[in-house]
Amino acid sequence: MPTQQQILTVFSLLEKEHKPTMLEELGHYTPFQMLVMTLLSARAKDSTTIPIVVAMFKHYPEPKDFTEMPQEQLEKMIYKIGFFRAKAKHAKALSKILLEKYNGTVPDTFEELTSLPGVGRKTANCILAYTFKKPAIAVDIHVHRIANRLGWLKTTKPEETEEELKKMVPREEWIKVNRLFVGHGQTICLPRNPQCGICPILKYCDFGPCKK
């Protein structure tokens, strides 16, 4: 397990190279819009998701717009995103619940968020961290991969990764985990052929070629 100082050093080095992710770039959007875009972005590239949600929210910004929209229309708008039919169904269903149960507002607790259709741990934690600025660690494929490559932990499931990271990362730093690891995973620590030669945290990594 890394020391807290090693964790803070890694975060500091990644911060210097960091480029905004989708949820940072569109962080000025409403909580509802952030929720829907996070749901849509699961297993989809930011470069695919961003232009779709920007165009969509320009005309359909509120939960009411989604409940009134035929599902086929929503599917047509997001069809380039993987699993678009299931995601369209979830977006409409959660919009209905937000209107009926929460007066159109997005709840700010993990339990309430994960009770919404299509909203799992990662999506809920993203909303808590990026929208409500609450301590949360959202574990996606990048966070899971990088935390294991660094040697910080040895886990096989995102849920296990989240729990282990919560034990070792200072609570006030939790918000940084997804932001920095996602950016690093999208640009340098790729699933295949990671760019170890230009990695700013290679010195602290168990995966890089210098450790083999």
Residue frames as qw, qx, qy, qz and C-alpha x, y, z in Angstrom:
[[0.000, 0.888, 0.459, 0.000, 0.00, 0.00, 0.00],
 [0.404, 0.516, -0.043, 0.754, 1.38, 3.43, -0.89],
 [0.271, -0.384, -0.454, 0.757, 1.97, 6.06, 1.75],
 [0.167, 0.869, 0.418, -0.206, -0.23, 9.15, 1.73],
 [0.128, -0.746, 0.298, 0.582, 2.79, 11.17, 0.64],
 [0.289, -0.078, 0.799, 0.522, 3.29, 8.90, -2.38],
 [0.239, 0.645, 0.722, 0.068, -0.38, 9.27, -3.28],
 [0.027, 0.912, 0.154, -0.378, -0.20, 13.06, -3.04],
 [0.240, -0.528, 0.536, 0.613, 2.99, 13.08, -5.14],
 [0.304, 0.236, 0.832, 0.400, 1.32, 11.03, -7.88],
 [0.158, 0.820, 0.542, -0.091, -1.69, 13.35, -7.86],
 [0.119, -0.829, 0.113, 0.535, 0.59, 16.40, -8.05],
 [0.269, -0.290, 0.692, 0.604, 2.47, 15.02, -11.05],
 [0.249, 0.457, 0.810, 0.270, -0.73, 14.06, -12.87],
 [0.051, 0.855, 0.364, -0.367, -2.21, 17.49, -12.17],
 [0.160, -0.622, 0.346, 0.684, 0.60, 19.15, -14.13],
 [0.074, -0.092, 0.801, 0.587, -0.25, 17.12, -17.27],
 [0.271, 0.447, 0.812, -0.258, -4.01, 17.03, -16.80],
 [0.155, -0.075, -0.433, -0.885, -6.43, 17.99, -19.57],
 [0.516, 0.026, 0.367, -0.773, -10.13, 18.47, -18.74],
 [0.137, 0.175, 0.968, 0.117, -12.36, 15.41, -19.03],
 [0.148, -0.479, -0.629, -0.594, -15.95, 15.60, -20.30],
 [0.418, -0.718, -0.552, 0.073, -17.45, 16.14, -16.85],
 [0.377, -0.495, -0.086, 0.778, -15.03, 19.01, -16.23],
 [0.147, 0.077, 0.458, 0.873, -15.46, 20.53, -19.68],
 [0.327, -0.472, -0.531, -0.623, -19.25, 20.49, -19.29],
 [0.348, -0.248, -0.717, 0.551, -19.23, 21.03, -15.52],
 [0.148, 0.091, 0.151, -0.973, -21.32, 24.19, -15.86],
 [0.440, -0.233, -0.662, -0.561, -24.30, 22.14, -17.04],
 [0.619, -0.429, 0.149, -0.641, -27.25, 21.53, -14.68],
 [0.416, -0.293, 0.826, -0.243, -27.28, 18.56, -12.27],
 [0.807, 0.327, 0.391, -0.297, -29.93, 16.89, -14.45],
 [0.643, 0.710, -0.266, -0.112, -27.86, 17.33, -17.57],
 [0.004, -0.622, 0.770, -0.139, -24.73, 16.07, -15.79],
 [0.641, -0.092, 0.702, -0.295, -26.65, 13.01, -14.63],
 [0.823, 0.486, 0.205, -0.213, -27.93, 12.16, -18.09],
 [0.485, 0.753, -0.445, -0.022, -24.59, 12.74, -19.81],
 [0.231, -0.512, 0.807, -0.184, -22.80, 10.58, -17.25],
 [0.762, 0.129, 0.575, -0.266, -25.34, 7.81, -17.81],
 [0.747, 0.649, 0.004, -0.148, -24.91, 8.10, -21.57],
 [0.215, 0.803, -0.556, 0.009, -21.11, 8.18, -21.39],
 [0.718, -0.341, 0.600, -0.095, -20.80, 4.71, -19.84],
 [0.684, 0.011, 0.651, 0.329, -18.60, 2.59, -22.14],
 [0.489, 0.792, 0.290, 0.222, -18.52, 5.42, -24.68],
 [0.557, 0.068, -0.018, 0.827, -15.76, 7.81, -25.69],
 [0.074, -0.657, -0.268, 0.701, -15.97, 11.44, -24.58],
 [0.021, -0.272, 0.465, 0.842, -15.36, 12.47, -28.19],
 [0.144, -0.325, -0.832, -0.427, -18.56, 10.65, -29.16],
 [0.230, -0.624, -0.702, 0.254, -20.68, 11.71, -26.19],
 [0.185, -0.437, -0.156, 0.866, -19.83, 15.42, -25.96],
 [0.123, 0.044, -0.402, -0.906, -21.20, 16.65, -29.32],
 [0.312, -0.396, -0.810, -0.299, -24.33, 14.56, -28.86],
 [0.318, -0.612, -0.612, 0.387, -25.21, 15.89, -25.40],
 [0.132, -0.319, 0.001, 0.939, -24.30, 19.47, -26.28],
 [0.212, -0.108, -0.559, -0.794, -26.71, 19.40, -29.23],
 [0.371, -0.441, -0.810, -0.110, -29.39, 17.52, -27.29],
 [0.307, -0.555, -0.530, 0.564, -29.46, 19.77, -24.23],
 [0.052, -0.078, 0.173, 0.980, -29.61, 22.86, -26.40],
 [0.429, -0.198, -0.473, -0.744, -33.17, 21.86, -27.32],
 [0.763, -0.408, -0.447, -0.226, -34.14, 19.49, -24.48],
 [0.195, 0.519, -0.562, 0.614, -32.60, 20.80, -21.23],
 [0.458, -0.325, 0.460, -0.688, -35.15, 19.67, -18.61],
 [0.251, 0.006, 0.956, -0.154, -36.55, 16.39, -17.24],
 [0.544, 0.501, 0.416, -0.529, -39.97, 17.37, -18.58],
 [0.436, 0.611, -0.445, -0.489, -38.55, 17.46, -22.11],
 [0.102, 0.289, -0.947, -0.091, -37.40, 13.86, -21.77],
 [0.352, 0.224, 0.830, -0.371, -40.69, 12.57, -20.37],
 [0.538, 0.613, 0.204, -0.542, -42.63, 14.18, -23.22],
 [0.269, 0.591, -0.626, -0.432, -40.25, 12.99, -25.92],
 [0.966, 0.122, -0.067, -0.216, -41.04, 9.69, -27.71],
 [0.727, -0.468, 0.449, 0.226, -38.37, 7.13, -26.91],
 [0.771, 0.393, 0.349, 0.360, -37.71, 6.62, -30.61],
 [0.226, 0.937, -0.023, 0.264, -36.82, 10.31, -30.93],
 [0.448, -0.800, 0.400, -0.011, -34.34, 10.10, -28.05],
 [0.846, -0.088, 0.464, 0.246, -32.83, 6.92, -29.48],
 [0.632, 0.677, 0.197, 0.323, -32.32, 8.65, -32.81],
 [0.012, -0.961, 0.200, -0.192, -30.42, 11.49, -31.11],
 [0.425, -0.689, 0.582, -0.074, -28.07, 9.19, -29.20],
 [0.976, 0.178, 0.049, -0.113, -27.78, 6.19, -31.54],
 [0.558, 0.640, -0.464, 0.255, -24.02, 6.65, -32.00],
 [0.267, -0.551, 0.644, -0.459, -23.54, 5.89, -28.31],
 [0.336, 0.067, -0.939, -0.009, -23.27, 2.24, -27.28],
 [0.140, -0.382, -0.867, 0.287, -26.35, 0.61, -25.73],
 [0.095, -0.108, -0.073, -0.987, -28.38, 3.62, -26.87],
 [0.516, -0.400, -0.566, -0.503, -31.77, 1.91, -26.54],
 [0.613, -0.445, -0.583, 0.295, -31.28, 0.92, -22.90],
 [0.321, -0.153, -0.224, 0.908, -29.78, 4.32, -22.09],
 [0.222, -0.272, -0.301, -0.887, -32.70, 6.14, -23.72],
 [0.601, -0.474, -0.604, -0.222, -35.13, 4.04, -21.67],
 [0.567, -0.375, -0.470, 0.563, -33.27, 4.81, -18.46],
 [0.161, 0.040, -0.019, 0.986, -33.00, 8.54, -19.21],
 [0.391, -0.392, -0.396, -0.733, -36.76, 8.78, -19.74],
 [0.668, -0.459, -0.585, 0.005, -37.56, 6.70, -16.66],
 [0.495, -0.284, -0.386, 0.725, -35.30, 8.64, -14.31],
 [0.015, -0.206, -0.128, -0.970, -36.65, 11.93, -15.68],
 [0.530, -0.482, -0.501, -0.485, -40.16, 10.81, -14.74],
 [0.672, -0.436, -0.507, 0.318, -39.05, 9.86, -11.22],
 [0.348, -0.035, -0.179, 0.920, -37.21, 13.17, -10.75],
 [0.235, -0.335, -0.245, -0.879, -40.37, 15.07, -11.65],
 [0.657, -0.460, -0.478, -0.359, -42.74, 12.94, -9.56],
 [0.774, -0.426, -0.381, 0.273, -40.58, 12.34, -6.49],
 [0.562, -0.314, -0.098, 0.759, -38.04, 15.17, -6.39],
 [0.154, 0.892, 0.237, -0.353, -39.88, 18.08, -8.03],
 [0.632, 0.763, -0.024, 0.135, -37.48, 17.96, -10.97],
 [0.088, -0.850, 0.507, -0.111, -34.29, 18.23, -8.92],
 [0.758, 0.247, -0.590, 0.129, -31.47, 15.68, -8.73],
 [0.752, -0.657, -0.029, -0.041, -30.94, 14.20, -5.25],
 [0.259, 0.782, -0.507, 0.254, -27.50, 14.55, -3.71],
 [0.603, -0.459, 0.620, -0.202, -27.13, 11.32, -1.76],
 [0.066, 0.322, -0.905, -0.269, -25.59, 8.07, -2.97],
 [0.287, 0.224, 0.904, -0.226, -28.61, 6.02, -1.89],
 [0.461, 0.651, 0.329, -0.505, -31.12, 8.19, -3.72],
 [0.287, 0.641, -0.499, -0.508, -29.01, 8.45, -6.86],
 [0.024, 0.223, -0.958, -0.179, -28.47, 4.70, -7.14],
 [0.411, 0.355, 0.759, -0.359, -32.22, 4.15, -6.75],
 [0.461, 0.638, -0.075, -0.613, -32.73, 5.86, -10.13],
 [0.907, 0.326, 0.266, 0.004, -32.98, 3.70, -13.28],
 [0.744, 0.571, -0.061, 0.342, -29.61, 3.06, -14.93],
 [0.024, -0.851, 0.362, -0.380, -27.63, 4.83, -12.20],
 [0.894, -0.126, -0.362, 0.232, -24.93, 2.61, -10.73],
 [0.634, -0.615, -0.092, 0.460, -22.13, 3.28, -8.27],
 [0.516, 0.008, 0.237, 0.823, -19.84, 4.95, -10.79],
 [0.032, 0.612, 0.409, 0.676, -22.49, 7.33, -12.14],
 [0.473, -0.817, -0.326, -0.053, -23.72, 8.21, -8.65],
 [0.647, -0.500, -0.005, 0.576, -20.21, 8.91, -7.40],
 [0.393, 0.263, 0.310, 0.825, -19.46, 11.03, -10.47],
 [0.158, -0.760, -0.372, -0.509, -22.49, 13.20, -9.75],
 [0.608, -0.740, -0.207, 0.200, -21.59, 13.51, -6.07],
 [0.632, -0.311, 0.129, 0.698, -18.02, 14.53, -6.92],
 [0.319, 0.198, 0.383, 0.844, -18.37, 16.65, -10.05],
 [0.164, -0.640, -0.458, -0.595, -21.80, 18.21, -9.49],
 [0.553, -0.780, -0.223, -0.190, -22.22, 18.41, -5.73],
 [0.249, 0.685, -0.510, 0.458, -18.49, 18.55, -4.83],
 [0.778, -0.498, 0.249, -0.291, -18.93, 15.84, -2.20],
 [0.178, -0.534, 0.824, 0.068, -16.16, 13.36, -1.34],
 [0.900, 0.214, 0.292, -0.243, -16.63, 10.37, -3.63],
 [0.198, -0.453, 0.762, 0.419, -14.48, 8.02, -5.69],
 [0.798, 0.435, 0.084, -0.409, -16.02, 7.08, -9.01],
 [0.435, -0.363, 0.772, 0.286, -14.33, 3.96, -10.34],
 [0.768, 0.540, -0.049, -0.341, -14.51, 3.39, -14.07],
 [0.954, 0.207, -0.004, 0.215, -12.24, 1.25, -16.28],
 [0.408, 0.706, -0.294, 0.498, -9.47, 3.87, -16.17],
 [0.401, -0.683, 0.403, -0.458, -9.45, 4.24, -12.38],
 [0.949, -0.194, 0.220, -0.116, -9.58, 0.46, -11.91],
 [0.860, 0.405, -0.089, 0.297, -6.77, -0.16, -14.41],
 [0.273, 0.731, -0.333, 0.528, -4.41, 2.57, -13.20],
 [0.565, -0.639, 0.352, -0.386, -4.83, 1.87, -9.49],
 [0.972, -0.104, 0.210, 0.031, -3.90, -1.76, -10.15],
 [0.734, 0.543, -0.118, 0.390, -1.03, -0.91, -12.50],
 [0.040, -0.810, 0.352, -0.468, 0.44, 1.44, -9.94],
 [0.547, 0.045, -0.772, 0.320, 0.47, -1.45, -7.49],
 [0.289, -0.352, 0.331, -0.827, -1.67, 0.40, -4.99],
 [0.704, -0.037, 0.506, -0.497, -4.02, -2.58, -4.81],
 [0.078, 0.122, -0.922, -0.359, -4.83, -5.91, -6.43],
 [0.509, 0.297, 0.536, -0.605, -8.52, -6.06, -7.23],
 [0.218, 0.148, 0.849, 0.458, -10.68, -7.66, -9.90],
 [0.015, 0.724, 0.665, 0.184, -13.89, -5.65, -9.51],
 [0.095, 0.586, 0.032, 0.804, -14.52, -1.86, -9.58],
 [0.598, -0.711, -0.176, -0.326, -16.44, -2.11, -6.30],
 [0.847, -0.342, -0.127, 0.386, -13.39, -3.61, -4.60],
 [0.502, 0.316, 0.011, 0.805, -11.19, -0.90, -6.10],
 [0.204, -0.731, -0.135, -0.637, -13.48, 1.81, -4.75],
 [0.747, -0.647, -0.132, -0.071, -13.40, 0.38, -1.23],
 [0.812, -0.141, -0.051, 0.564, -9.61, -0.06, -1.21],
 [0.326, 0.479, 0.061, 0.813, -9.00, 3.45, -2.55],
 [0.397, -0.781, -0.158, -0.455, -11.24, 4.91, 0.13],
 [0.826, -0.509, -0.119, 0.212, -9.04, 3.29, 2.76],
 [0.719, -0.114, 0.082, 0.680, -5.76, 4.71, 1.42],
 [0.235, 0.477, 0.214, 0.819, -6.59, 8.05, -0.22],
 [0.056, -0.227, -0.465, 0.854, -7.21, 10.97, 2.18],
 [0.225, 0.650, 0.711, -0.147, -10.92, 11.80, 2.14],
 [0.104, 0.822, 0.046, -0.558, -10.26, 15.40, 1.06],
 [0.020, -0.475, 0.663, 0.578, -8.51, 14.01, -2.04],
 [0.535, 0.249, 0.806, -0.049, -11.21, 11.57, -3.14],
 [0.492, 0.772, 0.205, -0.345, -12.62, 13.92, -5.78],
 [0.098, 0.748, -0.534, -0.381, -9.26, 13.99, -7.55],
 [0.538, -0.162, 0.818, 0.122, -9.07, 10.24, -8.15],
 [0.613, 0.539, 0.576, 0.038, -11.55, 9.99, -11.03],
 [0.280, 0.938, -0.024, -0.202, -10.62, 13.32, -12.58],
 [0.086, -0.762, 0.602, 0.222, -6.87, 12.62, -12.70],
 [0.497, -0.144, 0.846, 0.130, -6.93, 8.89, -13.43],
 [0.619, 0.611, 0.486, -0.082, -9.53, 9.19, -16.19],
 [0.288, 0.915, -0.197, -0.202, -7.53, 11.93, -17.91],
 [0.224, -0.602, 0.748, 0.165, -4.32, 9.89, -17.55],
 [0.593, 0.085, 0.801, 0.004, -6.03, 6.72, -18.77],
 [0.589, 0.727, 0.322, -0.146, -7.45, 8.40, -21.85],
 [0.324, 0.911, -0.244, -0.068, -4.16, 9.93, -22.97],
 [0.110, 0.682, -0.717, 0.098, -1.17, 7.98, -21.62],
 [0.298, -0.198, 0.905, -0.232, -1.98, 4.89, -19.56],
 [0.650, 0.177, -0.348, -0.651, -3.98, 3.28, -22.35],
 [0.909, -0.130, 0.294, -0.267, -5.47, -0.22, -22.00],
 [0.903, 0.184, 0.218, 0.322, -3.17, -1.45, -24.75],
 [0.599, 0.395, 0.025, 0.696, 0.22, -0.03, -25.60],
 [0.326, -0.903, -0.201, 0.193, 0.43, 2.42, -22.68],
 [0.444, 0.780, -0.148, 0.415, 2.77, 5.34, -23.35],
 [0.765, -0.548, -0.145, 0.306, 5.19, 4.52, -20.52],
 [0.625, 0.176, 0.041, 0.760, 7.99, 6.50, -22.19],
 [0.025, 0.468, 0.047, 0.882, 6.19, 9.78, -21.54],
 [0.572, -0.626, -0.516, -0.117, 4.40, 8.85, -18.31],
 [0.022, -0.729, 0.303, -0.614, 4.97, 11.43, -15.55],
 [0.664, -0.513, 0.374, -0.396, 4.40, 8.86, -12.79],
 [0.835, 0.280, -0.474, -0.019, 6.42, 5.95, -14.20],
 [0.192, 0.459, -0.694, 0.521, 8.77, 6.15, -11.23],
 [0.427, -0.168, 0.586, -0.668, 5.87, 5.27, -8.93],
 [0.825, 0.182, -0.112, -0.523, 4.36, 2.53, -11.10],
 [0.615, -0.279, 0.737, -0.009, 4.73, -1.26, -10.78],
 [0.784, 0.470, 0.394, -0.098, 3.56, -1.84, -14.36],
 [0.343, 0.878, -0.257, -0.213, 6.06, 0.17, -16.45],
 [0.871, 0.384, -0.275, 0.137, 8.89, -1.49, -18.41],
 [0.173, 0.655, -0.567, 0.469, 11.52, -0.25, -15.98],
 [0.584, -0.392, 0.525, -0.480, 9.95, -2.48, -13.31],
 [0.966, 0.156, -0.016, -0.208, 10.05, -5.65, -15.39]]
